[in-house]
């Protein structure tokens, strides 16, 4: 069949769920038996998301082939239960970089290279490359930002031309917010009407309008939007706030969104089978037993507000593991710098603690204090990337008695760099070659038999080597390896040649594992990651003992 395209754009404001809407539409169409993939177009000039501050932009999600992307790519992978590759991610910077490189190589054969038509043409070629890579029958394309912004006009222009050339193969969906001002008490449609007119000004007519709001949209507002936005009333799709993002595909199906999309495309209505997804959502509704999981990080404070987007994959992986263990996870946010200054009292009562990814020295001592508390008190501990590195430093200082042990990233002058820079990275730093140069993407990890790590993986796979995703510049210093092993730090995972330490653990502890990779990136609601499942299982058992 000819590939069909669905463009998803935003209206009124960002952060209302374009990404999960894109992922949910994909999940629905996949359940109808179609091969679906998704693309994210980001309007910023950065070539990728790798150099962005996670507090401002949210999590950097790493693909299997090593691309540093927007967090929405993670949602696509989780909802579609499949890998998304670098072909499915583009930024304005990446597009311009390609066009300029082509011009320098004389690939435009002496033509005057212009913003229009050459930038939209490059965008369309990149979409075609993603279709070729994924063999998608339906490709869903999310355009970042909101309509009316200067930044995303070229992406909209590329979409408009695709619709012009292939009118039966391209649909447009807008996700727009309908506020309910507390002092007025009425759902307002006017901001969305203006957003739709901005889209029409770019030469694009909507096919579906997803109405995001605190409460379900009523018939009065549906009719108003239908008339003023030039869409059929049945194409106004209710999208009220929900407890879980995994409810969204099921809510959309109450509006027959999948069926309506297939009708618009003239595609056959295949048997809809969403049984596994429905079972997962039902299982997620459990209220008890409740496990309290502390996340000790430094990327969630923004002024007076706490944001979870910096660790969105960790949050979702915890949820997936809780569903698998028939329990509910309560996440407690803890600032590493607060623990540095106020001590570990805030950790009391938690069933388990995670120290996630991070960069630089800010908050490092708070994380080390946290890890020492977990090791000594028998509290389940799971260290992710930076969290593994901090665990090695804590062990070096308090068990190996290397008082000044540190990471070369935090203290380049330390006499005991138990975490050291990877070979080749020093030269890149001197040359300021930061973007896309660290260890990225899927790399094989050989699991050491007889470890807690091996026990966790064995429940899900017989493989002795697994692929896990990485994003780091520093690693375990093998000069300290034999000494630390003799003192009780077990090397639980390595690269296939044994040279790179991928995971460490401490025996005679309920759960104390640190991994250099990011298992959260590949956890999915229908395929939770075994390490998170084992971690939550241990936490749940400890919680039961507390109650008993």
C-alpha positions in Angstrom: 0.0 0.0 0.0 1.0 3.6 -0.5 2.3 5.1 2.8 -0.1 7.3 4.6 1.0 10.3 6.7 -0.5 12.0 9.8 0.9 15.3 10.9 0.3 16.2 14.5 0.6 19.9 15.4 0.1 21.9 18.6 -2.2 24.8 19.3 -2.4 27.4 22.2 0.5 26.1 24.3 3.2 23.5 24.5 3.4 20.6 27.0 -0.3 19.5 26.6 0.5 16.1 25.1 1.3 16.2 21.4 3.9 13.5 22.0 1.6 11.1 23.8 -1.2 11.9 21.3 1.1 11.0 18.5 2.2 7.8 20.3 -1.5 6.9 21.2 -2.7 7.3 17.6 0.2 5.0 16.6 -0.7 2.5 19.2 -4.4 2.4 18.0 -3.5 2.0 14.4 -0.9 -0.7 15.2 -3.7 -2.5 17.1 -5.7 -2.4 13.9 -2.9 -4.4 12.2 -1.0 -1.7 10.4 2.8 -1.2 10.5 3.2 2.2 12.2 6.2 4.4 13.0 6.6 8.0 14.1 8.9 11.0 13.5 9.6 14.0 15.7 10.5 17.4 14.1 12.0 19.8 16.6 12.2 23.5 15.5 15.4 24.4 17.4 18.7 25.1 15.8 20.6 22.4 17.9 21.6 19.5 15.7 20.4 17.1 18.4 19.1 17.3 22.0 22.4 16.1 23.5 23.8 19.4 24.6 20.6 20.8 26.1 19.9 21.5 29.8 17.4 18.8 30.9 15.7 21.2 33.3 14.7 23.4 30.3 14.2 20.8 27.7 13.4 17.6 29.5 15.1 14.2 29.2 17.5 13.4 26.4 16.4 10.1 25.1 19.0 7.9 23.4 18.0 5.5 20.6 19.5 2.1 19.9 21.7 3.5 17.1 23.0 6.3 19.4 21.0 9.4 18.5 20.4 11.9 21.3 16.8 12.9 20.8 13.8 14.6 22.3 11.9 12.7 25.1 8.9 12.2 22.8 10.9 9.5 20.9 10.8 7.6 24.2 7.0 7.8 24.2 6.9 6.5 20.7 9.0 3.5 21.6 7.0 2.7 24.7 3.6 2.9 23.0 4.6 1.2 19.8 6.8 -1.3 21.6 9.5 -1.0 18.9 12.8 0.8 18.4 12.8 4.3 16.7 16.0 5.2 14.9 17.9 8.4 14.0 16.1 8.7 10.7 12.9 9.4 12.6 14.3 12.5 14.3 15.1 15.8 12.9 15.8 19.4 14.0 16.0 22.6 12.1 19.8 22.6 12.9 20.1 19.1 11.4 18.2 20.0 8.3 20.2 23.1 7.6 23.4 21.3 8.3 22.5 18.7 5.6 21.5 21.4 3.1 24.7 23.4 3.7 26.8 20.3 3.3 25.1 19.5 0.0 25.7 23.0 -1.2 29.4 22.7 -0.3 29.6 19.4 -2.3 28.1 21.0 -5.4 25.1 18.7 -5.1 22.7 21.5 -6.1 24.7 21.9 -9.4 25.3 25.6 -9.1 21.8 26.7 -8.2 21.1 29.5 -5.7 20.2 27.5 -2.6 17.3 29.1 -0.8 15.3 28.6 2.4 12.3 27.8 0.2 12.1 25.5 -1.6 15.3 23.7 -0.5 14.7 23.4 3.3 11.2 22.0 2.9 12.5 19.7 0.2 15.2 18.4 2.6 12.5 17.8 5.2 10.4 15.8 2.8 13.4 13.7 1.8 14.2 12.9 5.4 10.6 11.8 5.9 11.0 9.5 2.9 14.2 8.1 4.3 12.4 7.3 7.6 9.7 5.5 5.7 12.3 3.5 3.8 14.0 2.6 7.1 10.9 1.5 9.0 8.8 0.2 6.1 5.9 2.0 7.7 2.4 1.8 6.2 1.3 4.8 8.3 3.9 7.4 9.4 2.9 9.8 12.2 4.9 13.0 12.3 4.9 15.4 15.3 5.9 19.0 14.6 7.3 20.5 17.8 6.1 23.8 19.3 2.7 25.4 18.4 1.3 26.8 15.2 1.9 30.5 14.7 5.5 30.2 15.9 8.1 31.5 13.4 10.3 28.5 14.1 8.2 25.7 12.7 6.9 27.4 9.6 9.3 25.4 7.3 8.1 22.1 8.7 4.5 23.2 8.1 5.4 24.2 4.6 6.9 20.8 3.9 3.7 19.2 5.2 1.5 21.5 3.1 3.3 20.5 -0.1 3.0 16.8 0.8 -0.8 17.3 1.1 -0.9 19.2 -2.2 0.9 16.4 -4.1 -0.9 13.5 -2.2 -4.2 14.8 -0.9 -5.6 11.3 -0.1 -2.5 10.2 1.7 -2.0 13.1 4.2 -4.1 14.0 7.3 -3.6 16.8 9.9 -4.4 16.5 13.6 -4.2 19.5 16.0 -3.8 19.0 19.7 -5.0 22.2 21.4 -5.8 23.2 25.0 -9.1 24.5 26.1 -8.6 26.4 29.4 -11.2 26.6 32.2 -10.3 29.9 34.1 -11.2 29.4 37.7 -12.8 32.8 38.1 -15.0 32.2 35.0 -15.8 28.5 35.4 -16.4 28.0 31.6 -14.3 26.1 29.1 -13.0 28.6 26.5 -12.6 27.7 22.8 -11.4 31.1 21.5 -7.6 30.4 21.9 -8.1 27.2 19.9 -10.0 29.0 17.2 -7.1 31.4 16.8 -4.6 28.6 16.6 -6.6 26.9 13.8 -6.8 30.1 11.9 -3.0 30.4 12.2 -2.7 26.9 10.7 -5.1 27.8 7.9 -2.9 30.8 7.2 -0.1 28.4 6.5 -2.3 26.8 3.9 -3.3 23.8 6.0 -6.9 22.6 6.9 -7.4 20.3 9.9 -8.9 16.9 9.7 -9.1 16.2 13.4 -9.0 18.4 16.5 -7.9 16.8 19.8 -9.4 18.9 22.6 -7.1 18.8 25.6 -8.7 20.0 28.8 -9.2 19.4 32.5 -12.6 17.9 31.9 -14.3 16.2 28.9 -15.5 18.7 26.2 -19.3 19.1 26.1 -21.6 19.2 23.0 -21.9 23.0 23.1 -18.1 23.5 22.8 -17.9 20.7 20.2 -20.4 22.5 18.0 -18.6 25.8 18.5 -15.3 24.3 17.5 -16.8 22.4 14.6 -18.3 25.6 13.1 -15.4 27.9 13.7 -12.6 25.5 12.9 -14.2 24.0 9.8 -14.1 20.4 11.0 -17.0 17.9 11.3 -18.4 17.6 14.8 -17.3 13.9 15.0 -13.7 15.0 14.3 -13.5 17.0 17.5 -11.9 14.4 19.9 -12.2 14.7 23.6 -8.9 14.4 25.5 -9.6 15.2 29.2 -6.9 14.8 31.9 -6.3 11.2 32.8 -4.5 9.4 35.7 -2.2 7.6 33.3 -0.9 8.4 29.8 -1.6 4.7 29.0 -5.3 5.4 29.2 -5.2 7.8 26.3 -5.4 5.3 23.4 -8.5 3.7 25.1 -10.1 7.1 25.5 -9.5 8.0 21.9 -11.2 4.8 20.9 -14.3 5.9 22.7 -14.4 8.6 20.0 -13.7 5.9 17.3 -10.6 7.9 16.3 -8.8 4.9 14.7 -11.9 4.0 12.7 -12.3 7.6 11.5 -8.7 7.9 10.5 -8.9 4.7 8.5 -12.1 5.9 6.8 -10.4 9.2 5.9 -7.5 7.3 4.3 -9.8 4.8 2.6 -8.1 2.0 4.3 -9.8 -1.3 5.3 -11.0 -1.6 8.9 -9.0 -4.6 10.1 -9.8 -6.5 13.3 -8.9 -4.4 16.3 -7.0 -6.3 18.9 -5.8 -4.2 21.9 -6.3 -7.0 24.5 -2.7 -6.8 25.9 -2.8 -3.0 26.3 -6.2 -3.1 28.0 -4.9 -5.8 30.5 -1.9 -3.6 31.2 -4.0 -0.5 31.8 -6.4 -2.5 34.1 -3.4 -3.8 36.1 -2.1 -0.2 36.4 -5.2 0.9 38.3 -4.2 -1.1 41.5 -4.0 1.2 44.5 -2.3 -1.2 47.0 0.2 -2.4 48.0 2.1 0.9 47.8 5.9 1.0 47.4 7.6 4.3 48.1 10.6 5.0 45.7 12.9 7.9 46.2 14.6 9.5 43.2 17.7 11.5 44.3 18.5 13.9 41.4 19.3 17.4 40.5 17.3 18.2 37.3 13.8 18.7 38.6 13.8 22.1 40.2 12.7 25.1 38.1 12.0 28.1 40.2 9.1 27.3 42.5 8.1 24.2 40.5 9.2 20.6 40.5 9.4 18.9 37.1 9.7 15.2 36.3 10.4 15.5 32.6 14.2 15.3 33.2 13.7 11.7 34.4 10.6 10.7 32.4 12.0 7.3 31.2 13.0 6.4 34.8 9.5 7.3 36.0 7.8 5.2 33.3 10.2 2.3 33.9 9.2 2.3 37.6 5.5 2.3 36.7 6.0 -0.6 34.2 7.8 -2.6 36.9 5.1 -1.8 39.5 2.4 -3.1 37.1 4.5 -6.3 36.6 4.7 -6.7 40.4 1.0 -6.0 41.0 1.7 -3.0 43.1 1.6 0.8 42.9 4.8 3.0 43.1 4.8 6.3 44.9 7.7 8.4 43.7 9.3 10.8 46.1 11.5 13.5 44.7 14.6 14.4 46.7 17.2 17.0 45.8 20.8 15.8 46.0 21.9 19.3 47.1 19.3 19.3 49.9 20.8 16.0 51.2 24.2 17.5 51.0 23.2 20.3 53.4 20.5 18.7 55.5 21.6 15.1 55.7 19.8 11.8 55.0 16.8 12.2 57.3 14.5 12.7 54.3 15.4 9.1 53.1 13.8 7.5 56.2 10.8 5.3 55.4 11.5 4.8 51.7 11.3 1.3 50.4 13.9 1.8 47.7 16.1 4.6 46.2 17.3 5.4 42.7 20.1 7.7 41.8 19.7 8.4 38.1 21.8 10.0 35.4 23.7 13.3 35.8 26.7 15.4 34.8 29.2 17.5 36.7 29.9 17.9 40.4 26.7 19.7 41.6 24.9 17.5 44.1 27.5 14.7 43.9 28.2 14.6 47.6 24.5 14.4 48.4 24.3 11.4 46.1 27.3 9.7 47.8 25.6 10.3 51.2 22.5 8.7 49.9 24.4 5.6 48.6 26.2 5.2 52.0 22.8 5.3 53.7 21.4 2.6 51.4 24.5 0.4 51.7 24.6 0.6 55.5 20.9 0.4 56.2 20.1 -2.4 53.7 17.8 -0.1 51.7 17.4 -1.3 48.0 19.6 0.8 45.8 19.6 1.1 42.0 22.2 3.4 40.4 21.8 4.4 36.8 24.9 5.5 34.9 26.1 8.4 37.1 24.4 6.5 40.0 26.8 3.6 39.4 29.8 5.9 39.3 28.8 7.6 42.6 28.3 4.1 44.1 31.9 3.2 43.1 33.2 6.4 44.7 31.2 5.7 47.9 32.7 2.2 48.1 36.2 3.5 47.5 35.9 6.1 50.2 34.3 4.2 53.0 35.3 0.5 52.3 38.6 0.9 50.5 39.5 3.9 52.7 40.6 6.0 49.8 39.3 9.2 51.4 39.9 11.5 48.3 38.5 9.0 45.8 36.4 10.8 43.2 35.5 11.0 39.5 37.9 12.8 37.2 34.8 14.6 36.0 34.0 16.1 39.4 37.7 16.6 40.6 40.2 16.4 37.7 43.0 16.7 40.3 42.0 13.7 42.5 44.8 11.3 43.3 42.3 8.4 43.2 40.2 8.8 40.0 38.2 5.6 40.5 35.9 6.9 37.8 38.1 8.1 34.9 37.6 9.6 31.4 37.2 7.1 28.6 40.0 6.7 26.1 39.9 9.3 23.3 37.5 11.6 25.2 40.3 13.9 26.7 41.3 15.0 23.2 37.7 15.7 22.2 37.2 17.9 25.4 40.3 19.9 24.6 39.0 20.5 21.1 35.5 21.3 22.5 34.0 18.4 20.6 31.1 17.8 22.9 28.1 17.1 20.7 27.5 13.5 19.9 31.0 12.3 20.8 30.4 10.3 24.0 29.6 6.6 24.2 26.1 6.4 22.9 23.5 3.9 21.9 23.2 0.1 22.3 26.3 -1.8 23.4 26.6 -5.4 24.5 26.9 -6.3 28.2 28.1 -9.7 29.2 26.3 -10.8 32.4 28.4 -12.4 35.1 26.8 -15.6 36.3 25.9 -16.0 39.9 25.1 -12.4 40.5 21.9 -10.6 41.4 22.1 -9.0 38.0 22.1 -12.4 36.3 19.2 -13.6 38.5 17.1 -10.6 37.4 17.8 -11.1 33.7 17.3 -14.8 33.9 13.6 -14.3 34.5 13.2 -12.8 31.1 16.0 -14.1 28.9 18.4 -17.1 28.6 21.0 -14.8 26.8 24.3 -14.3 28.6 24.9 -11.1 26.7 22.3 -8.3 26.4 22.2 -5.0 24.5 21.8 -1.9 26.7 21.9 1.8 25.8 24.6 4.1 27.0 25.3 7.8 27.3 28.5 8.6 29.2 32.0 10.0 28.9 33.5 8.5 32.1 33.8 4.9 33.3 35.1 2.6 36.0 38.9 2.8 36.4 40.2 -0.8 36.0 43.3 0.1 38.0 41.2 -0.3 41.1 39.2 -3.4 39.9 41.0 -6.2 41.7 41.3 -4.3 45.0 37.6 -3.4 45.0 36.6 -7.0 44.1 38.6 -8.4 47.0 36.8 -5.9 49.3 33.4 -7.1 48.2 32.4 -5.0 45.2 31.2 -7.5 42.7 31.7 -6.9 39.0 28.3 -8.1 37.7 28.5 -7.0 34.0 31.2 -6.2 31.5 31.8 -5.5 27.8 32.3 -8.8 25.9 36.1 -8.5 26.1 35.9 -7.9 29.8 37.6 -4.5 29.7 34.7 -2.1 30.4 32.8 -2.5 33.7 29.1 -2.3 32.9 27.6 -3.2 36.3 28.6 -3.5 39.9 26.8 -4.9 43.0 27.3 -5.7 46.6 26.5 -9.2 47.9 24.6 -9.8 51.2 22.4 -6.8 50.5 18.7 -7.0 49.5 19.4 -5.1 46.2 22.5 -2.9 45.6 23.2 -2.7 41.9 24.8 0.1 39.8 24.8 0.0 36.0 26.8 2.1 33.6 24.0 1.9 31.1 20.4 3.2 31.0 17.9 0.3 31.3 15.1 2.8 31.6 15.4 3.7 27.9 14.3 0.2 26.8 11.6 -0.4 29.4 8.1 -0.5 27.9 4.6 -1.0 29.5 4.2 -4.4 27.6 7.8 -5.3 28.2 9.2 -3.9 31.5 12.9 -4.0 32.0 14.0 -7.0 34.2 16.3 -4.9 36.4 13.5 -2.5 37.3 11.1 -5.4 37.9 13.6 -7.1 40.3 14.2 -3.8 42.1 10.5 -3.1 42.6 10.0 -6.8 43.6 12.6 -6.5 46.4 11.2 -3.1 47.5 7.7 -4.6 47.7 8.8 -7.5 49.9 10.6 -5.1 52.2 7.5 -2.9 52.4 5.4 -5.9 53.3 7.8 -6.8 56.2 7.5 -3.2 57.5 3.7 -3.5 57.6 3.9 -6.9 59.2 
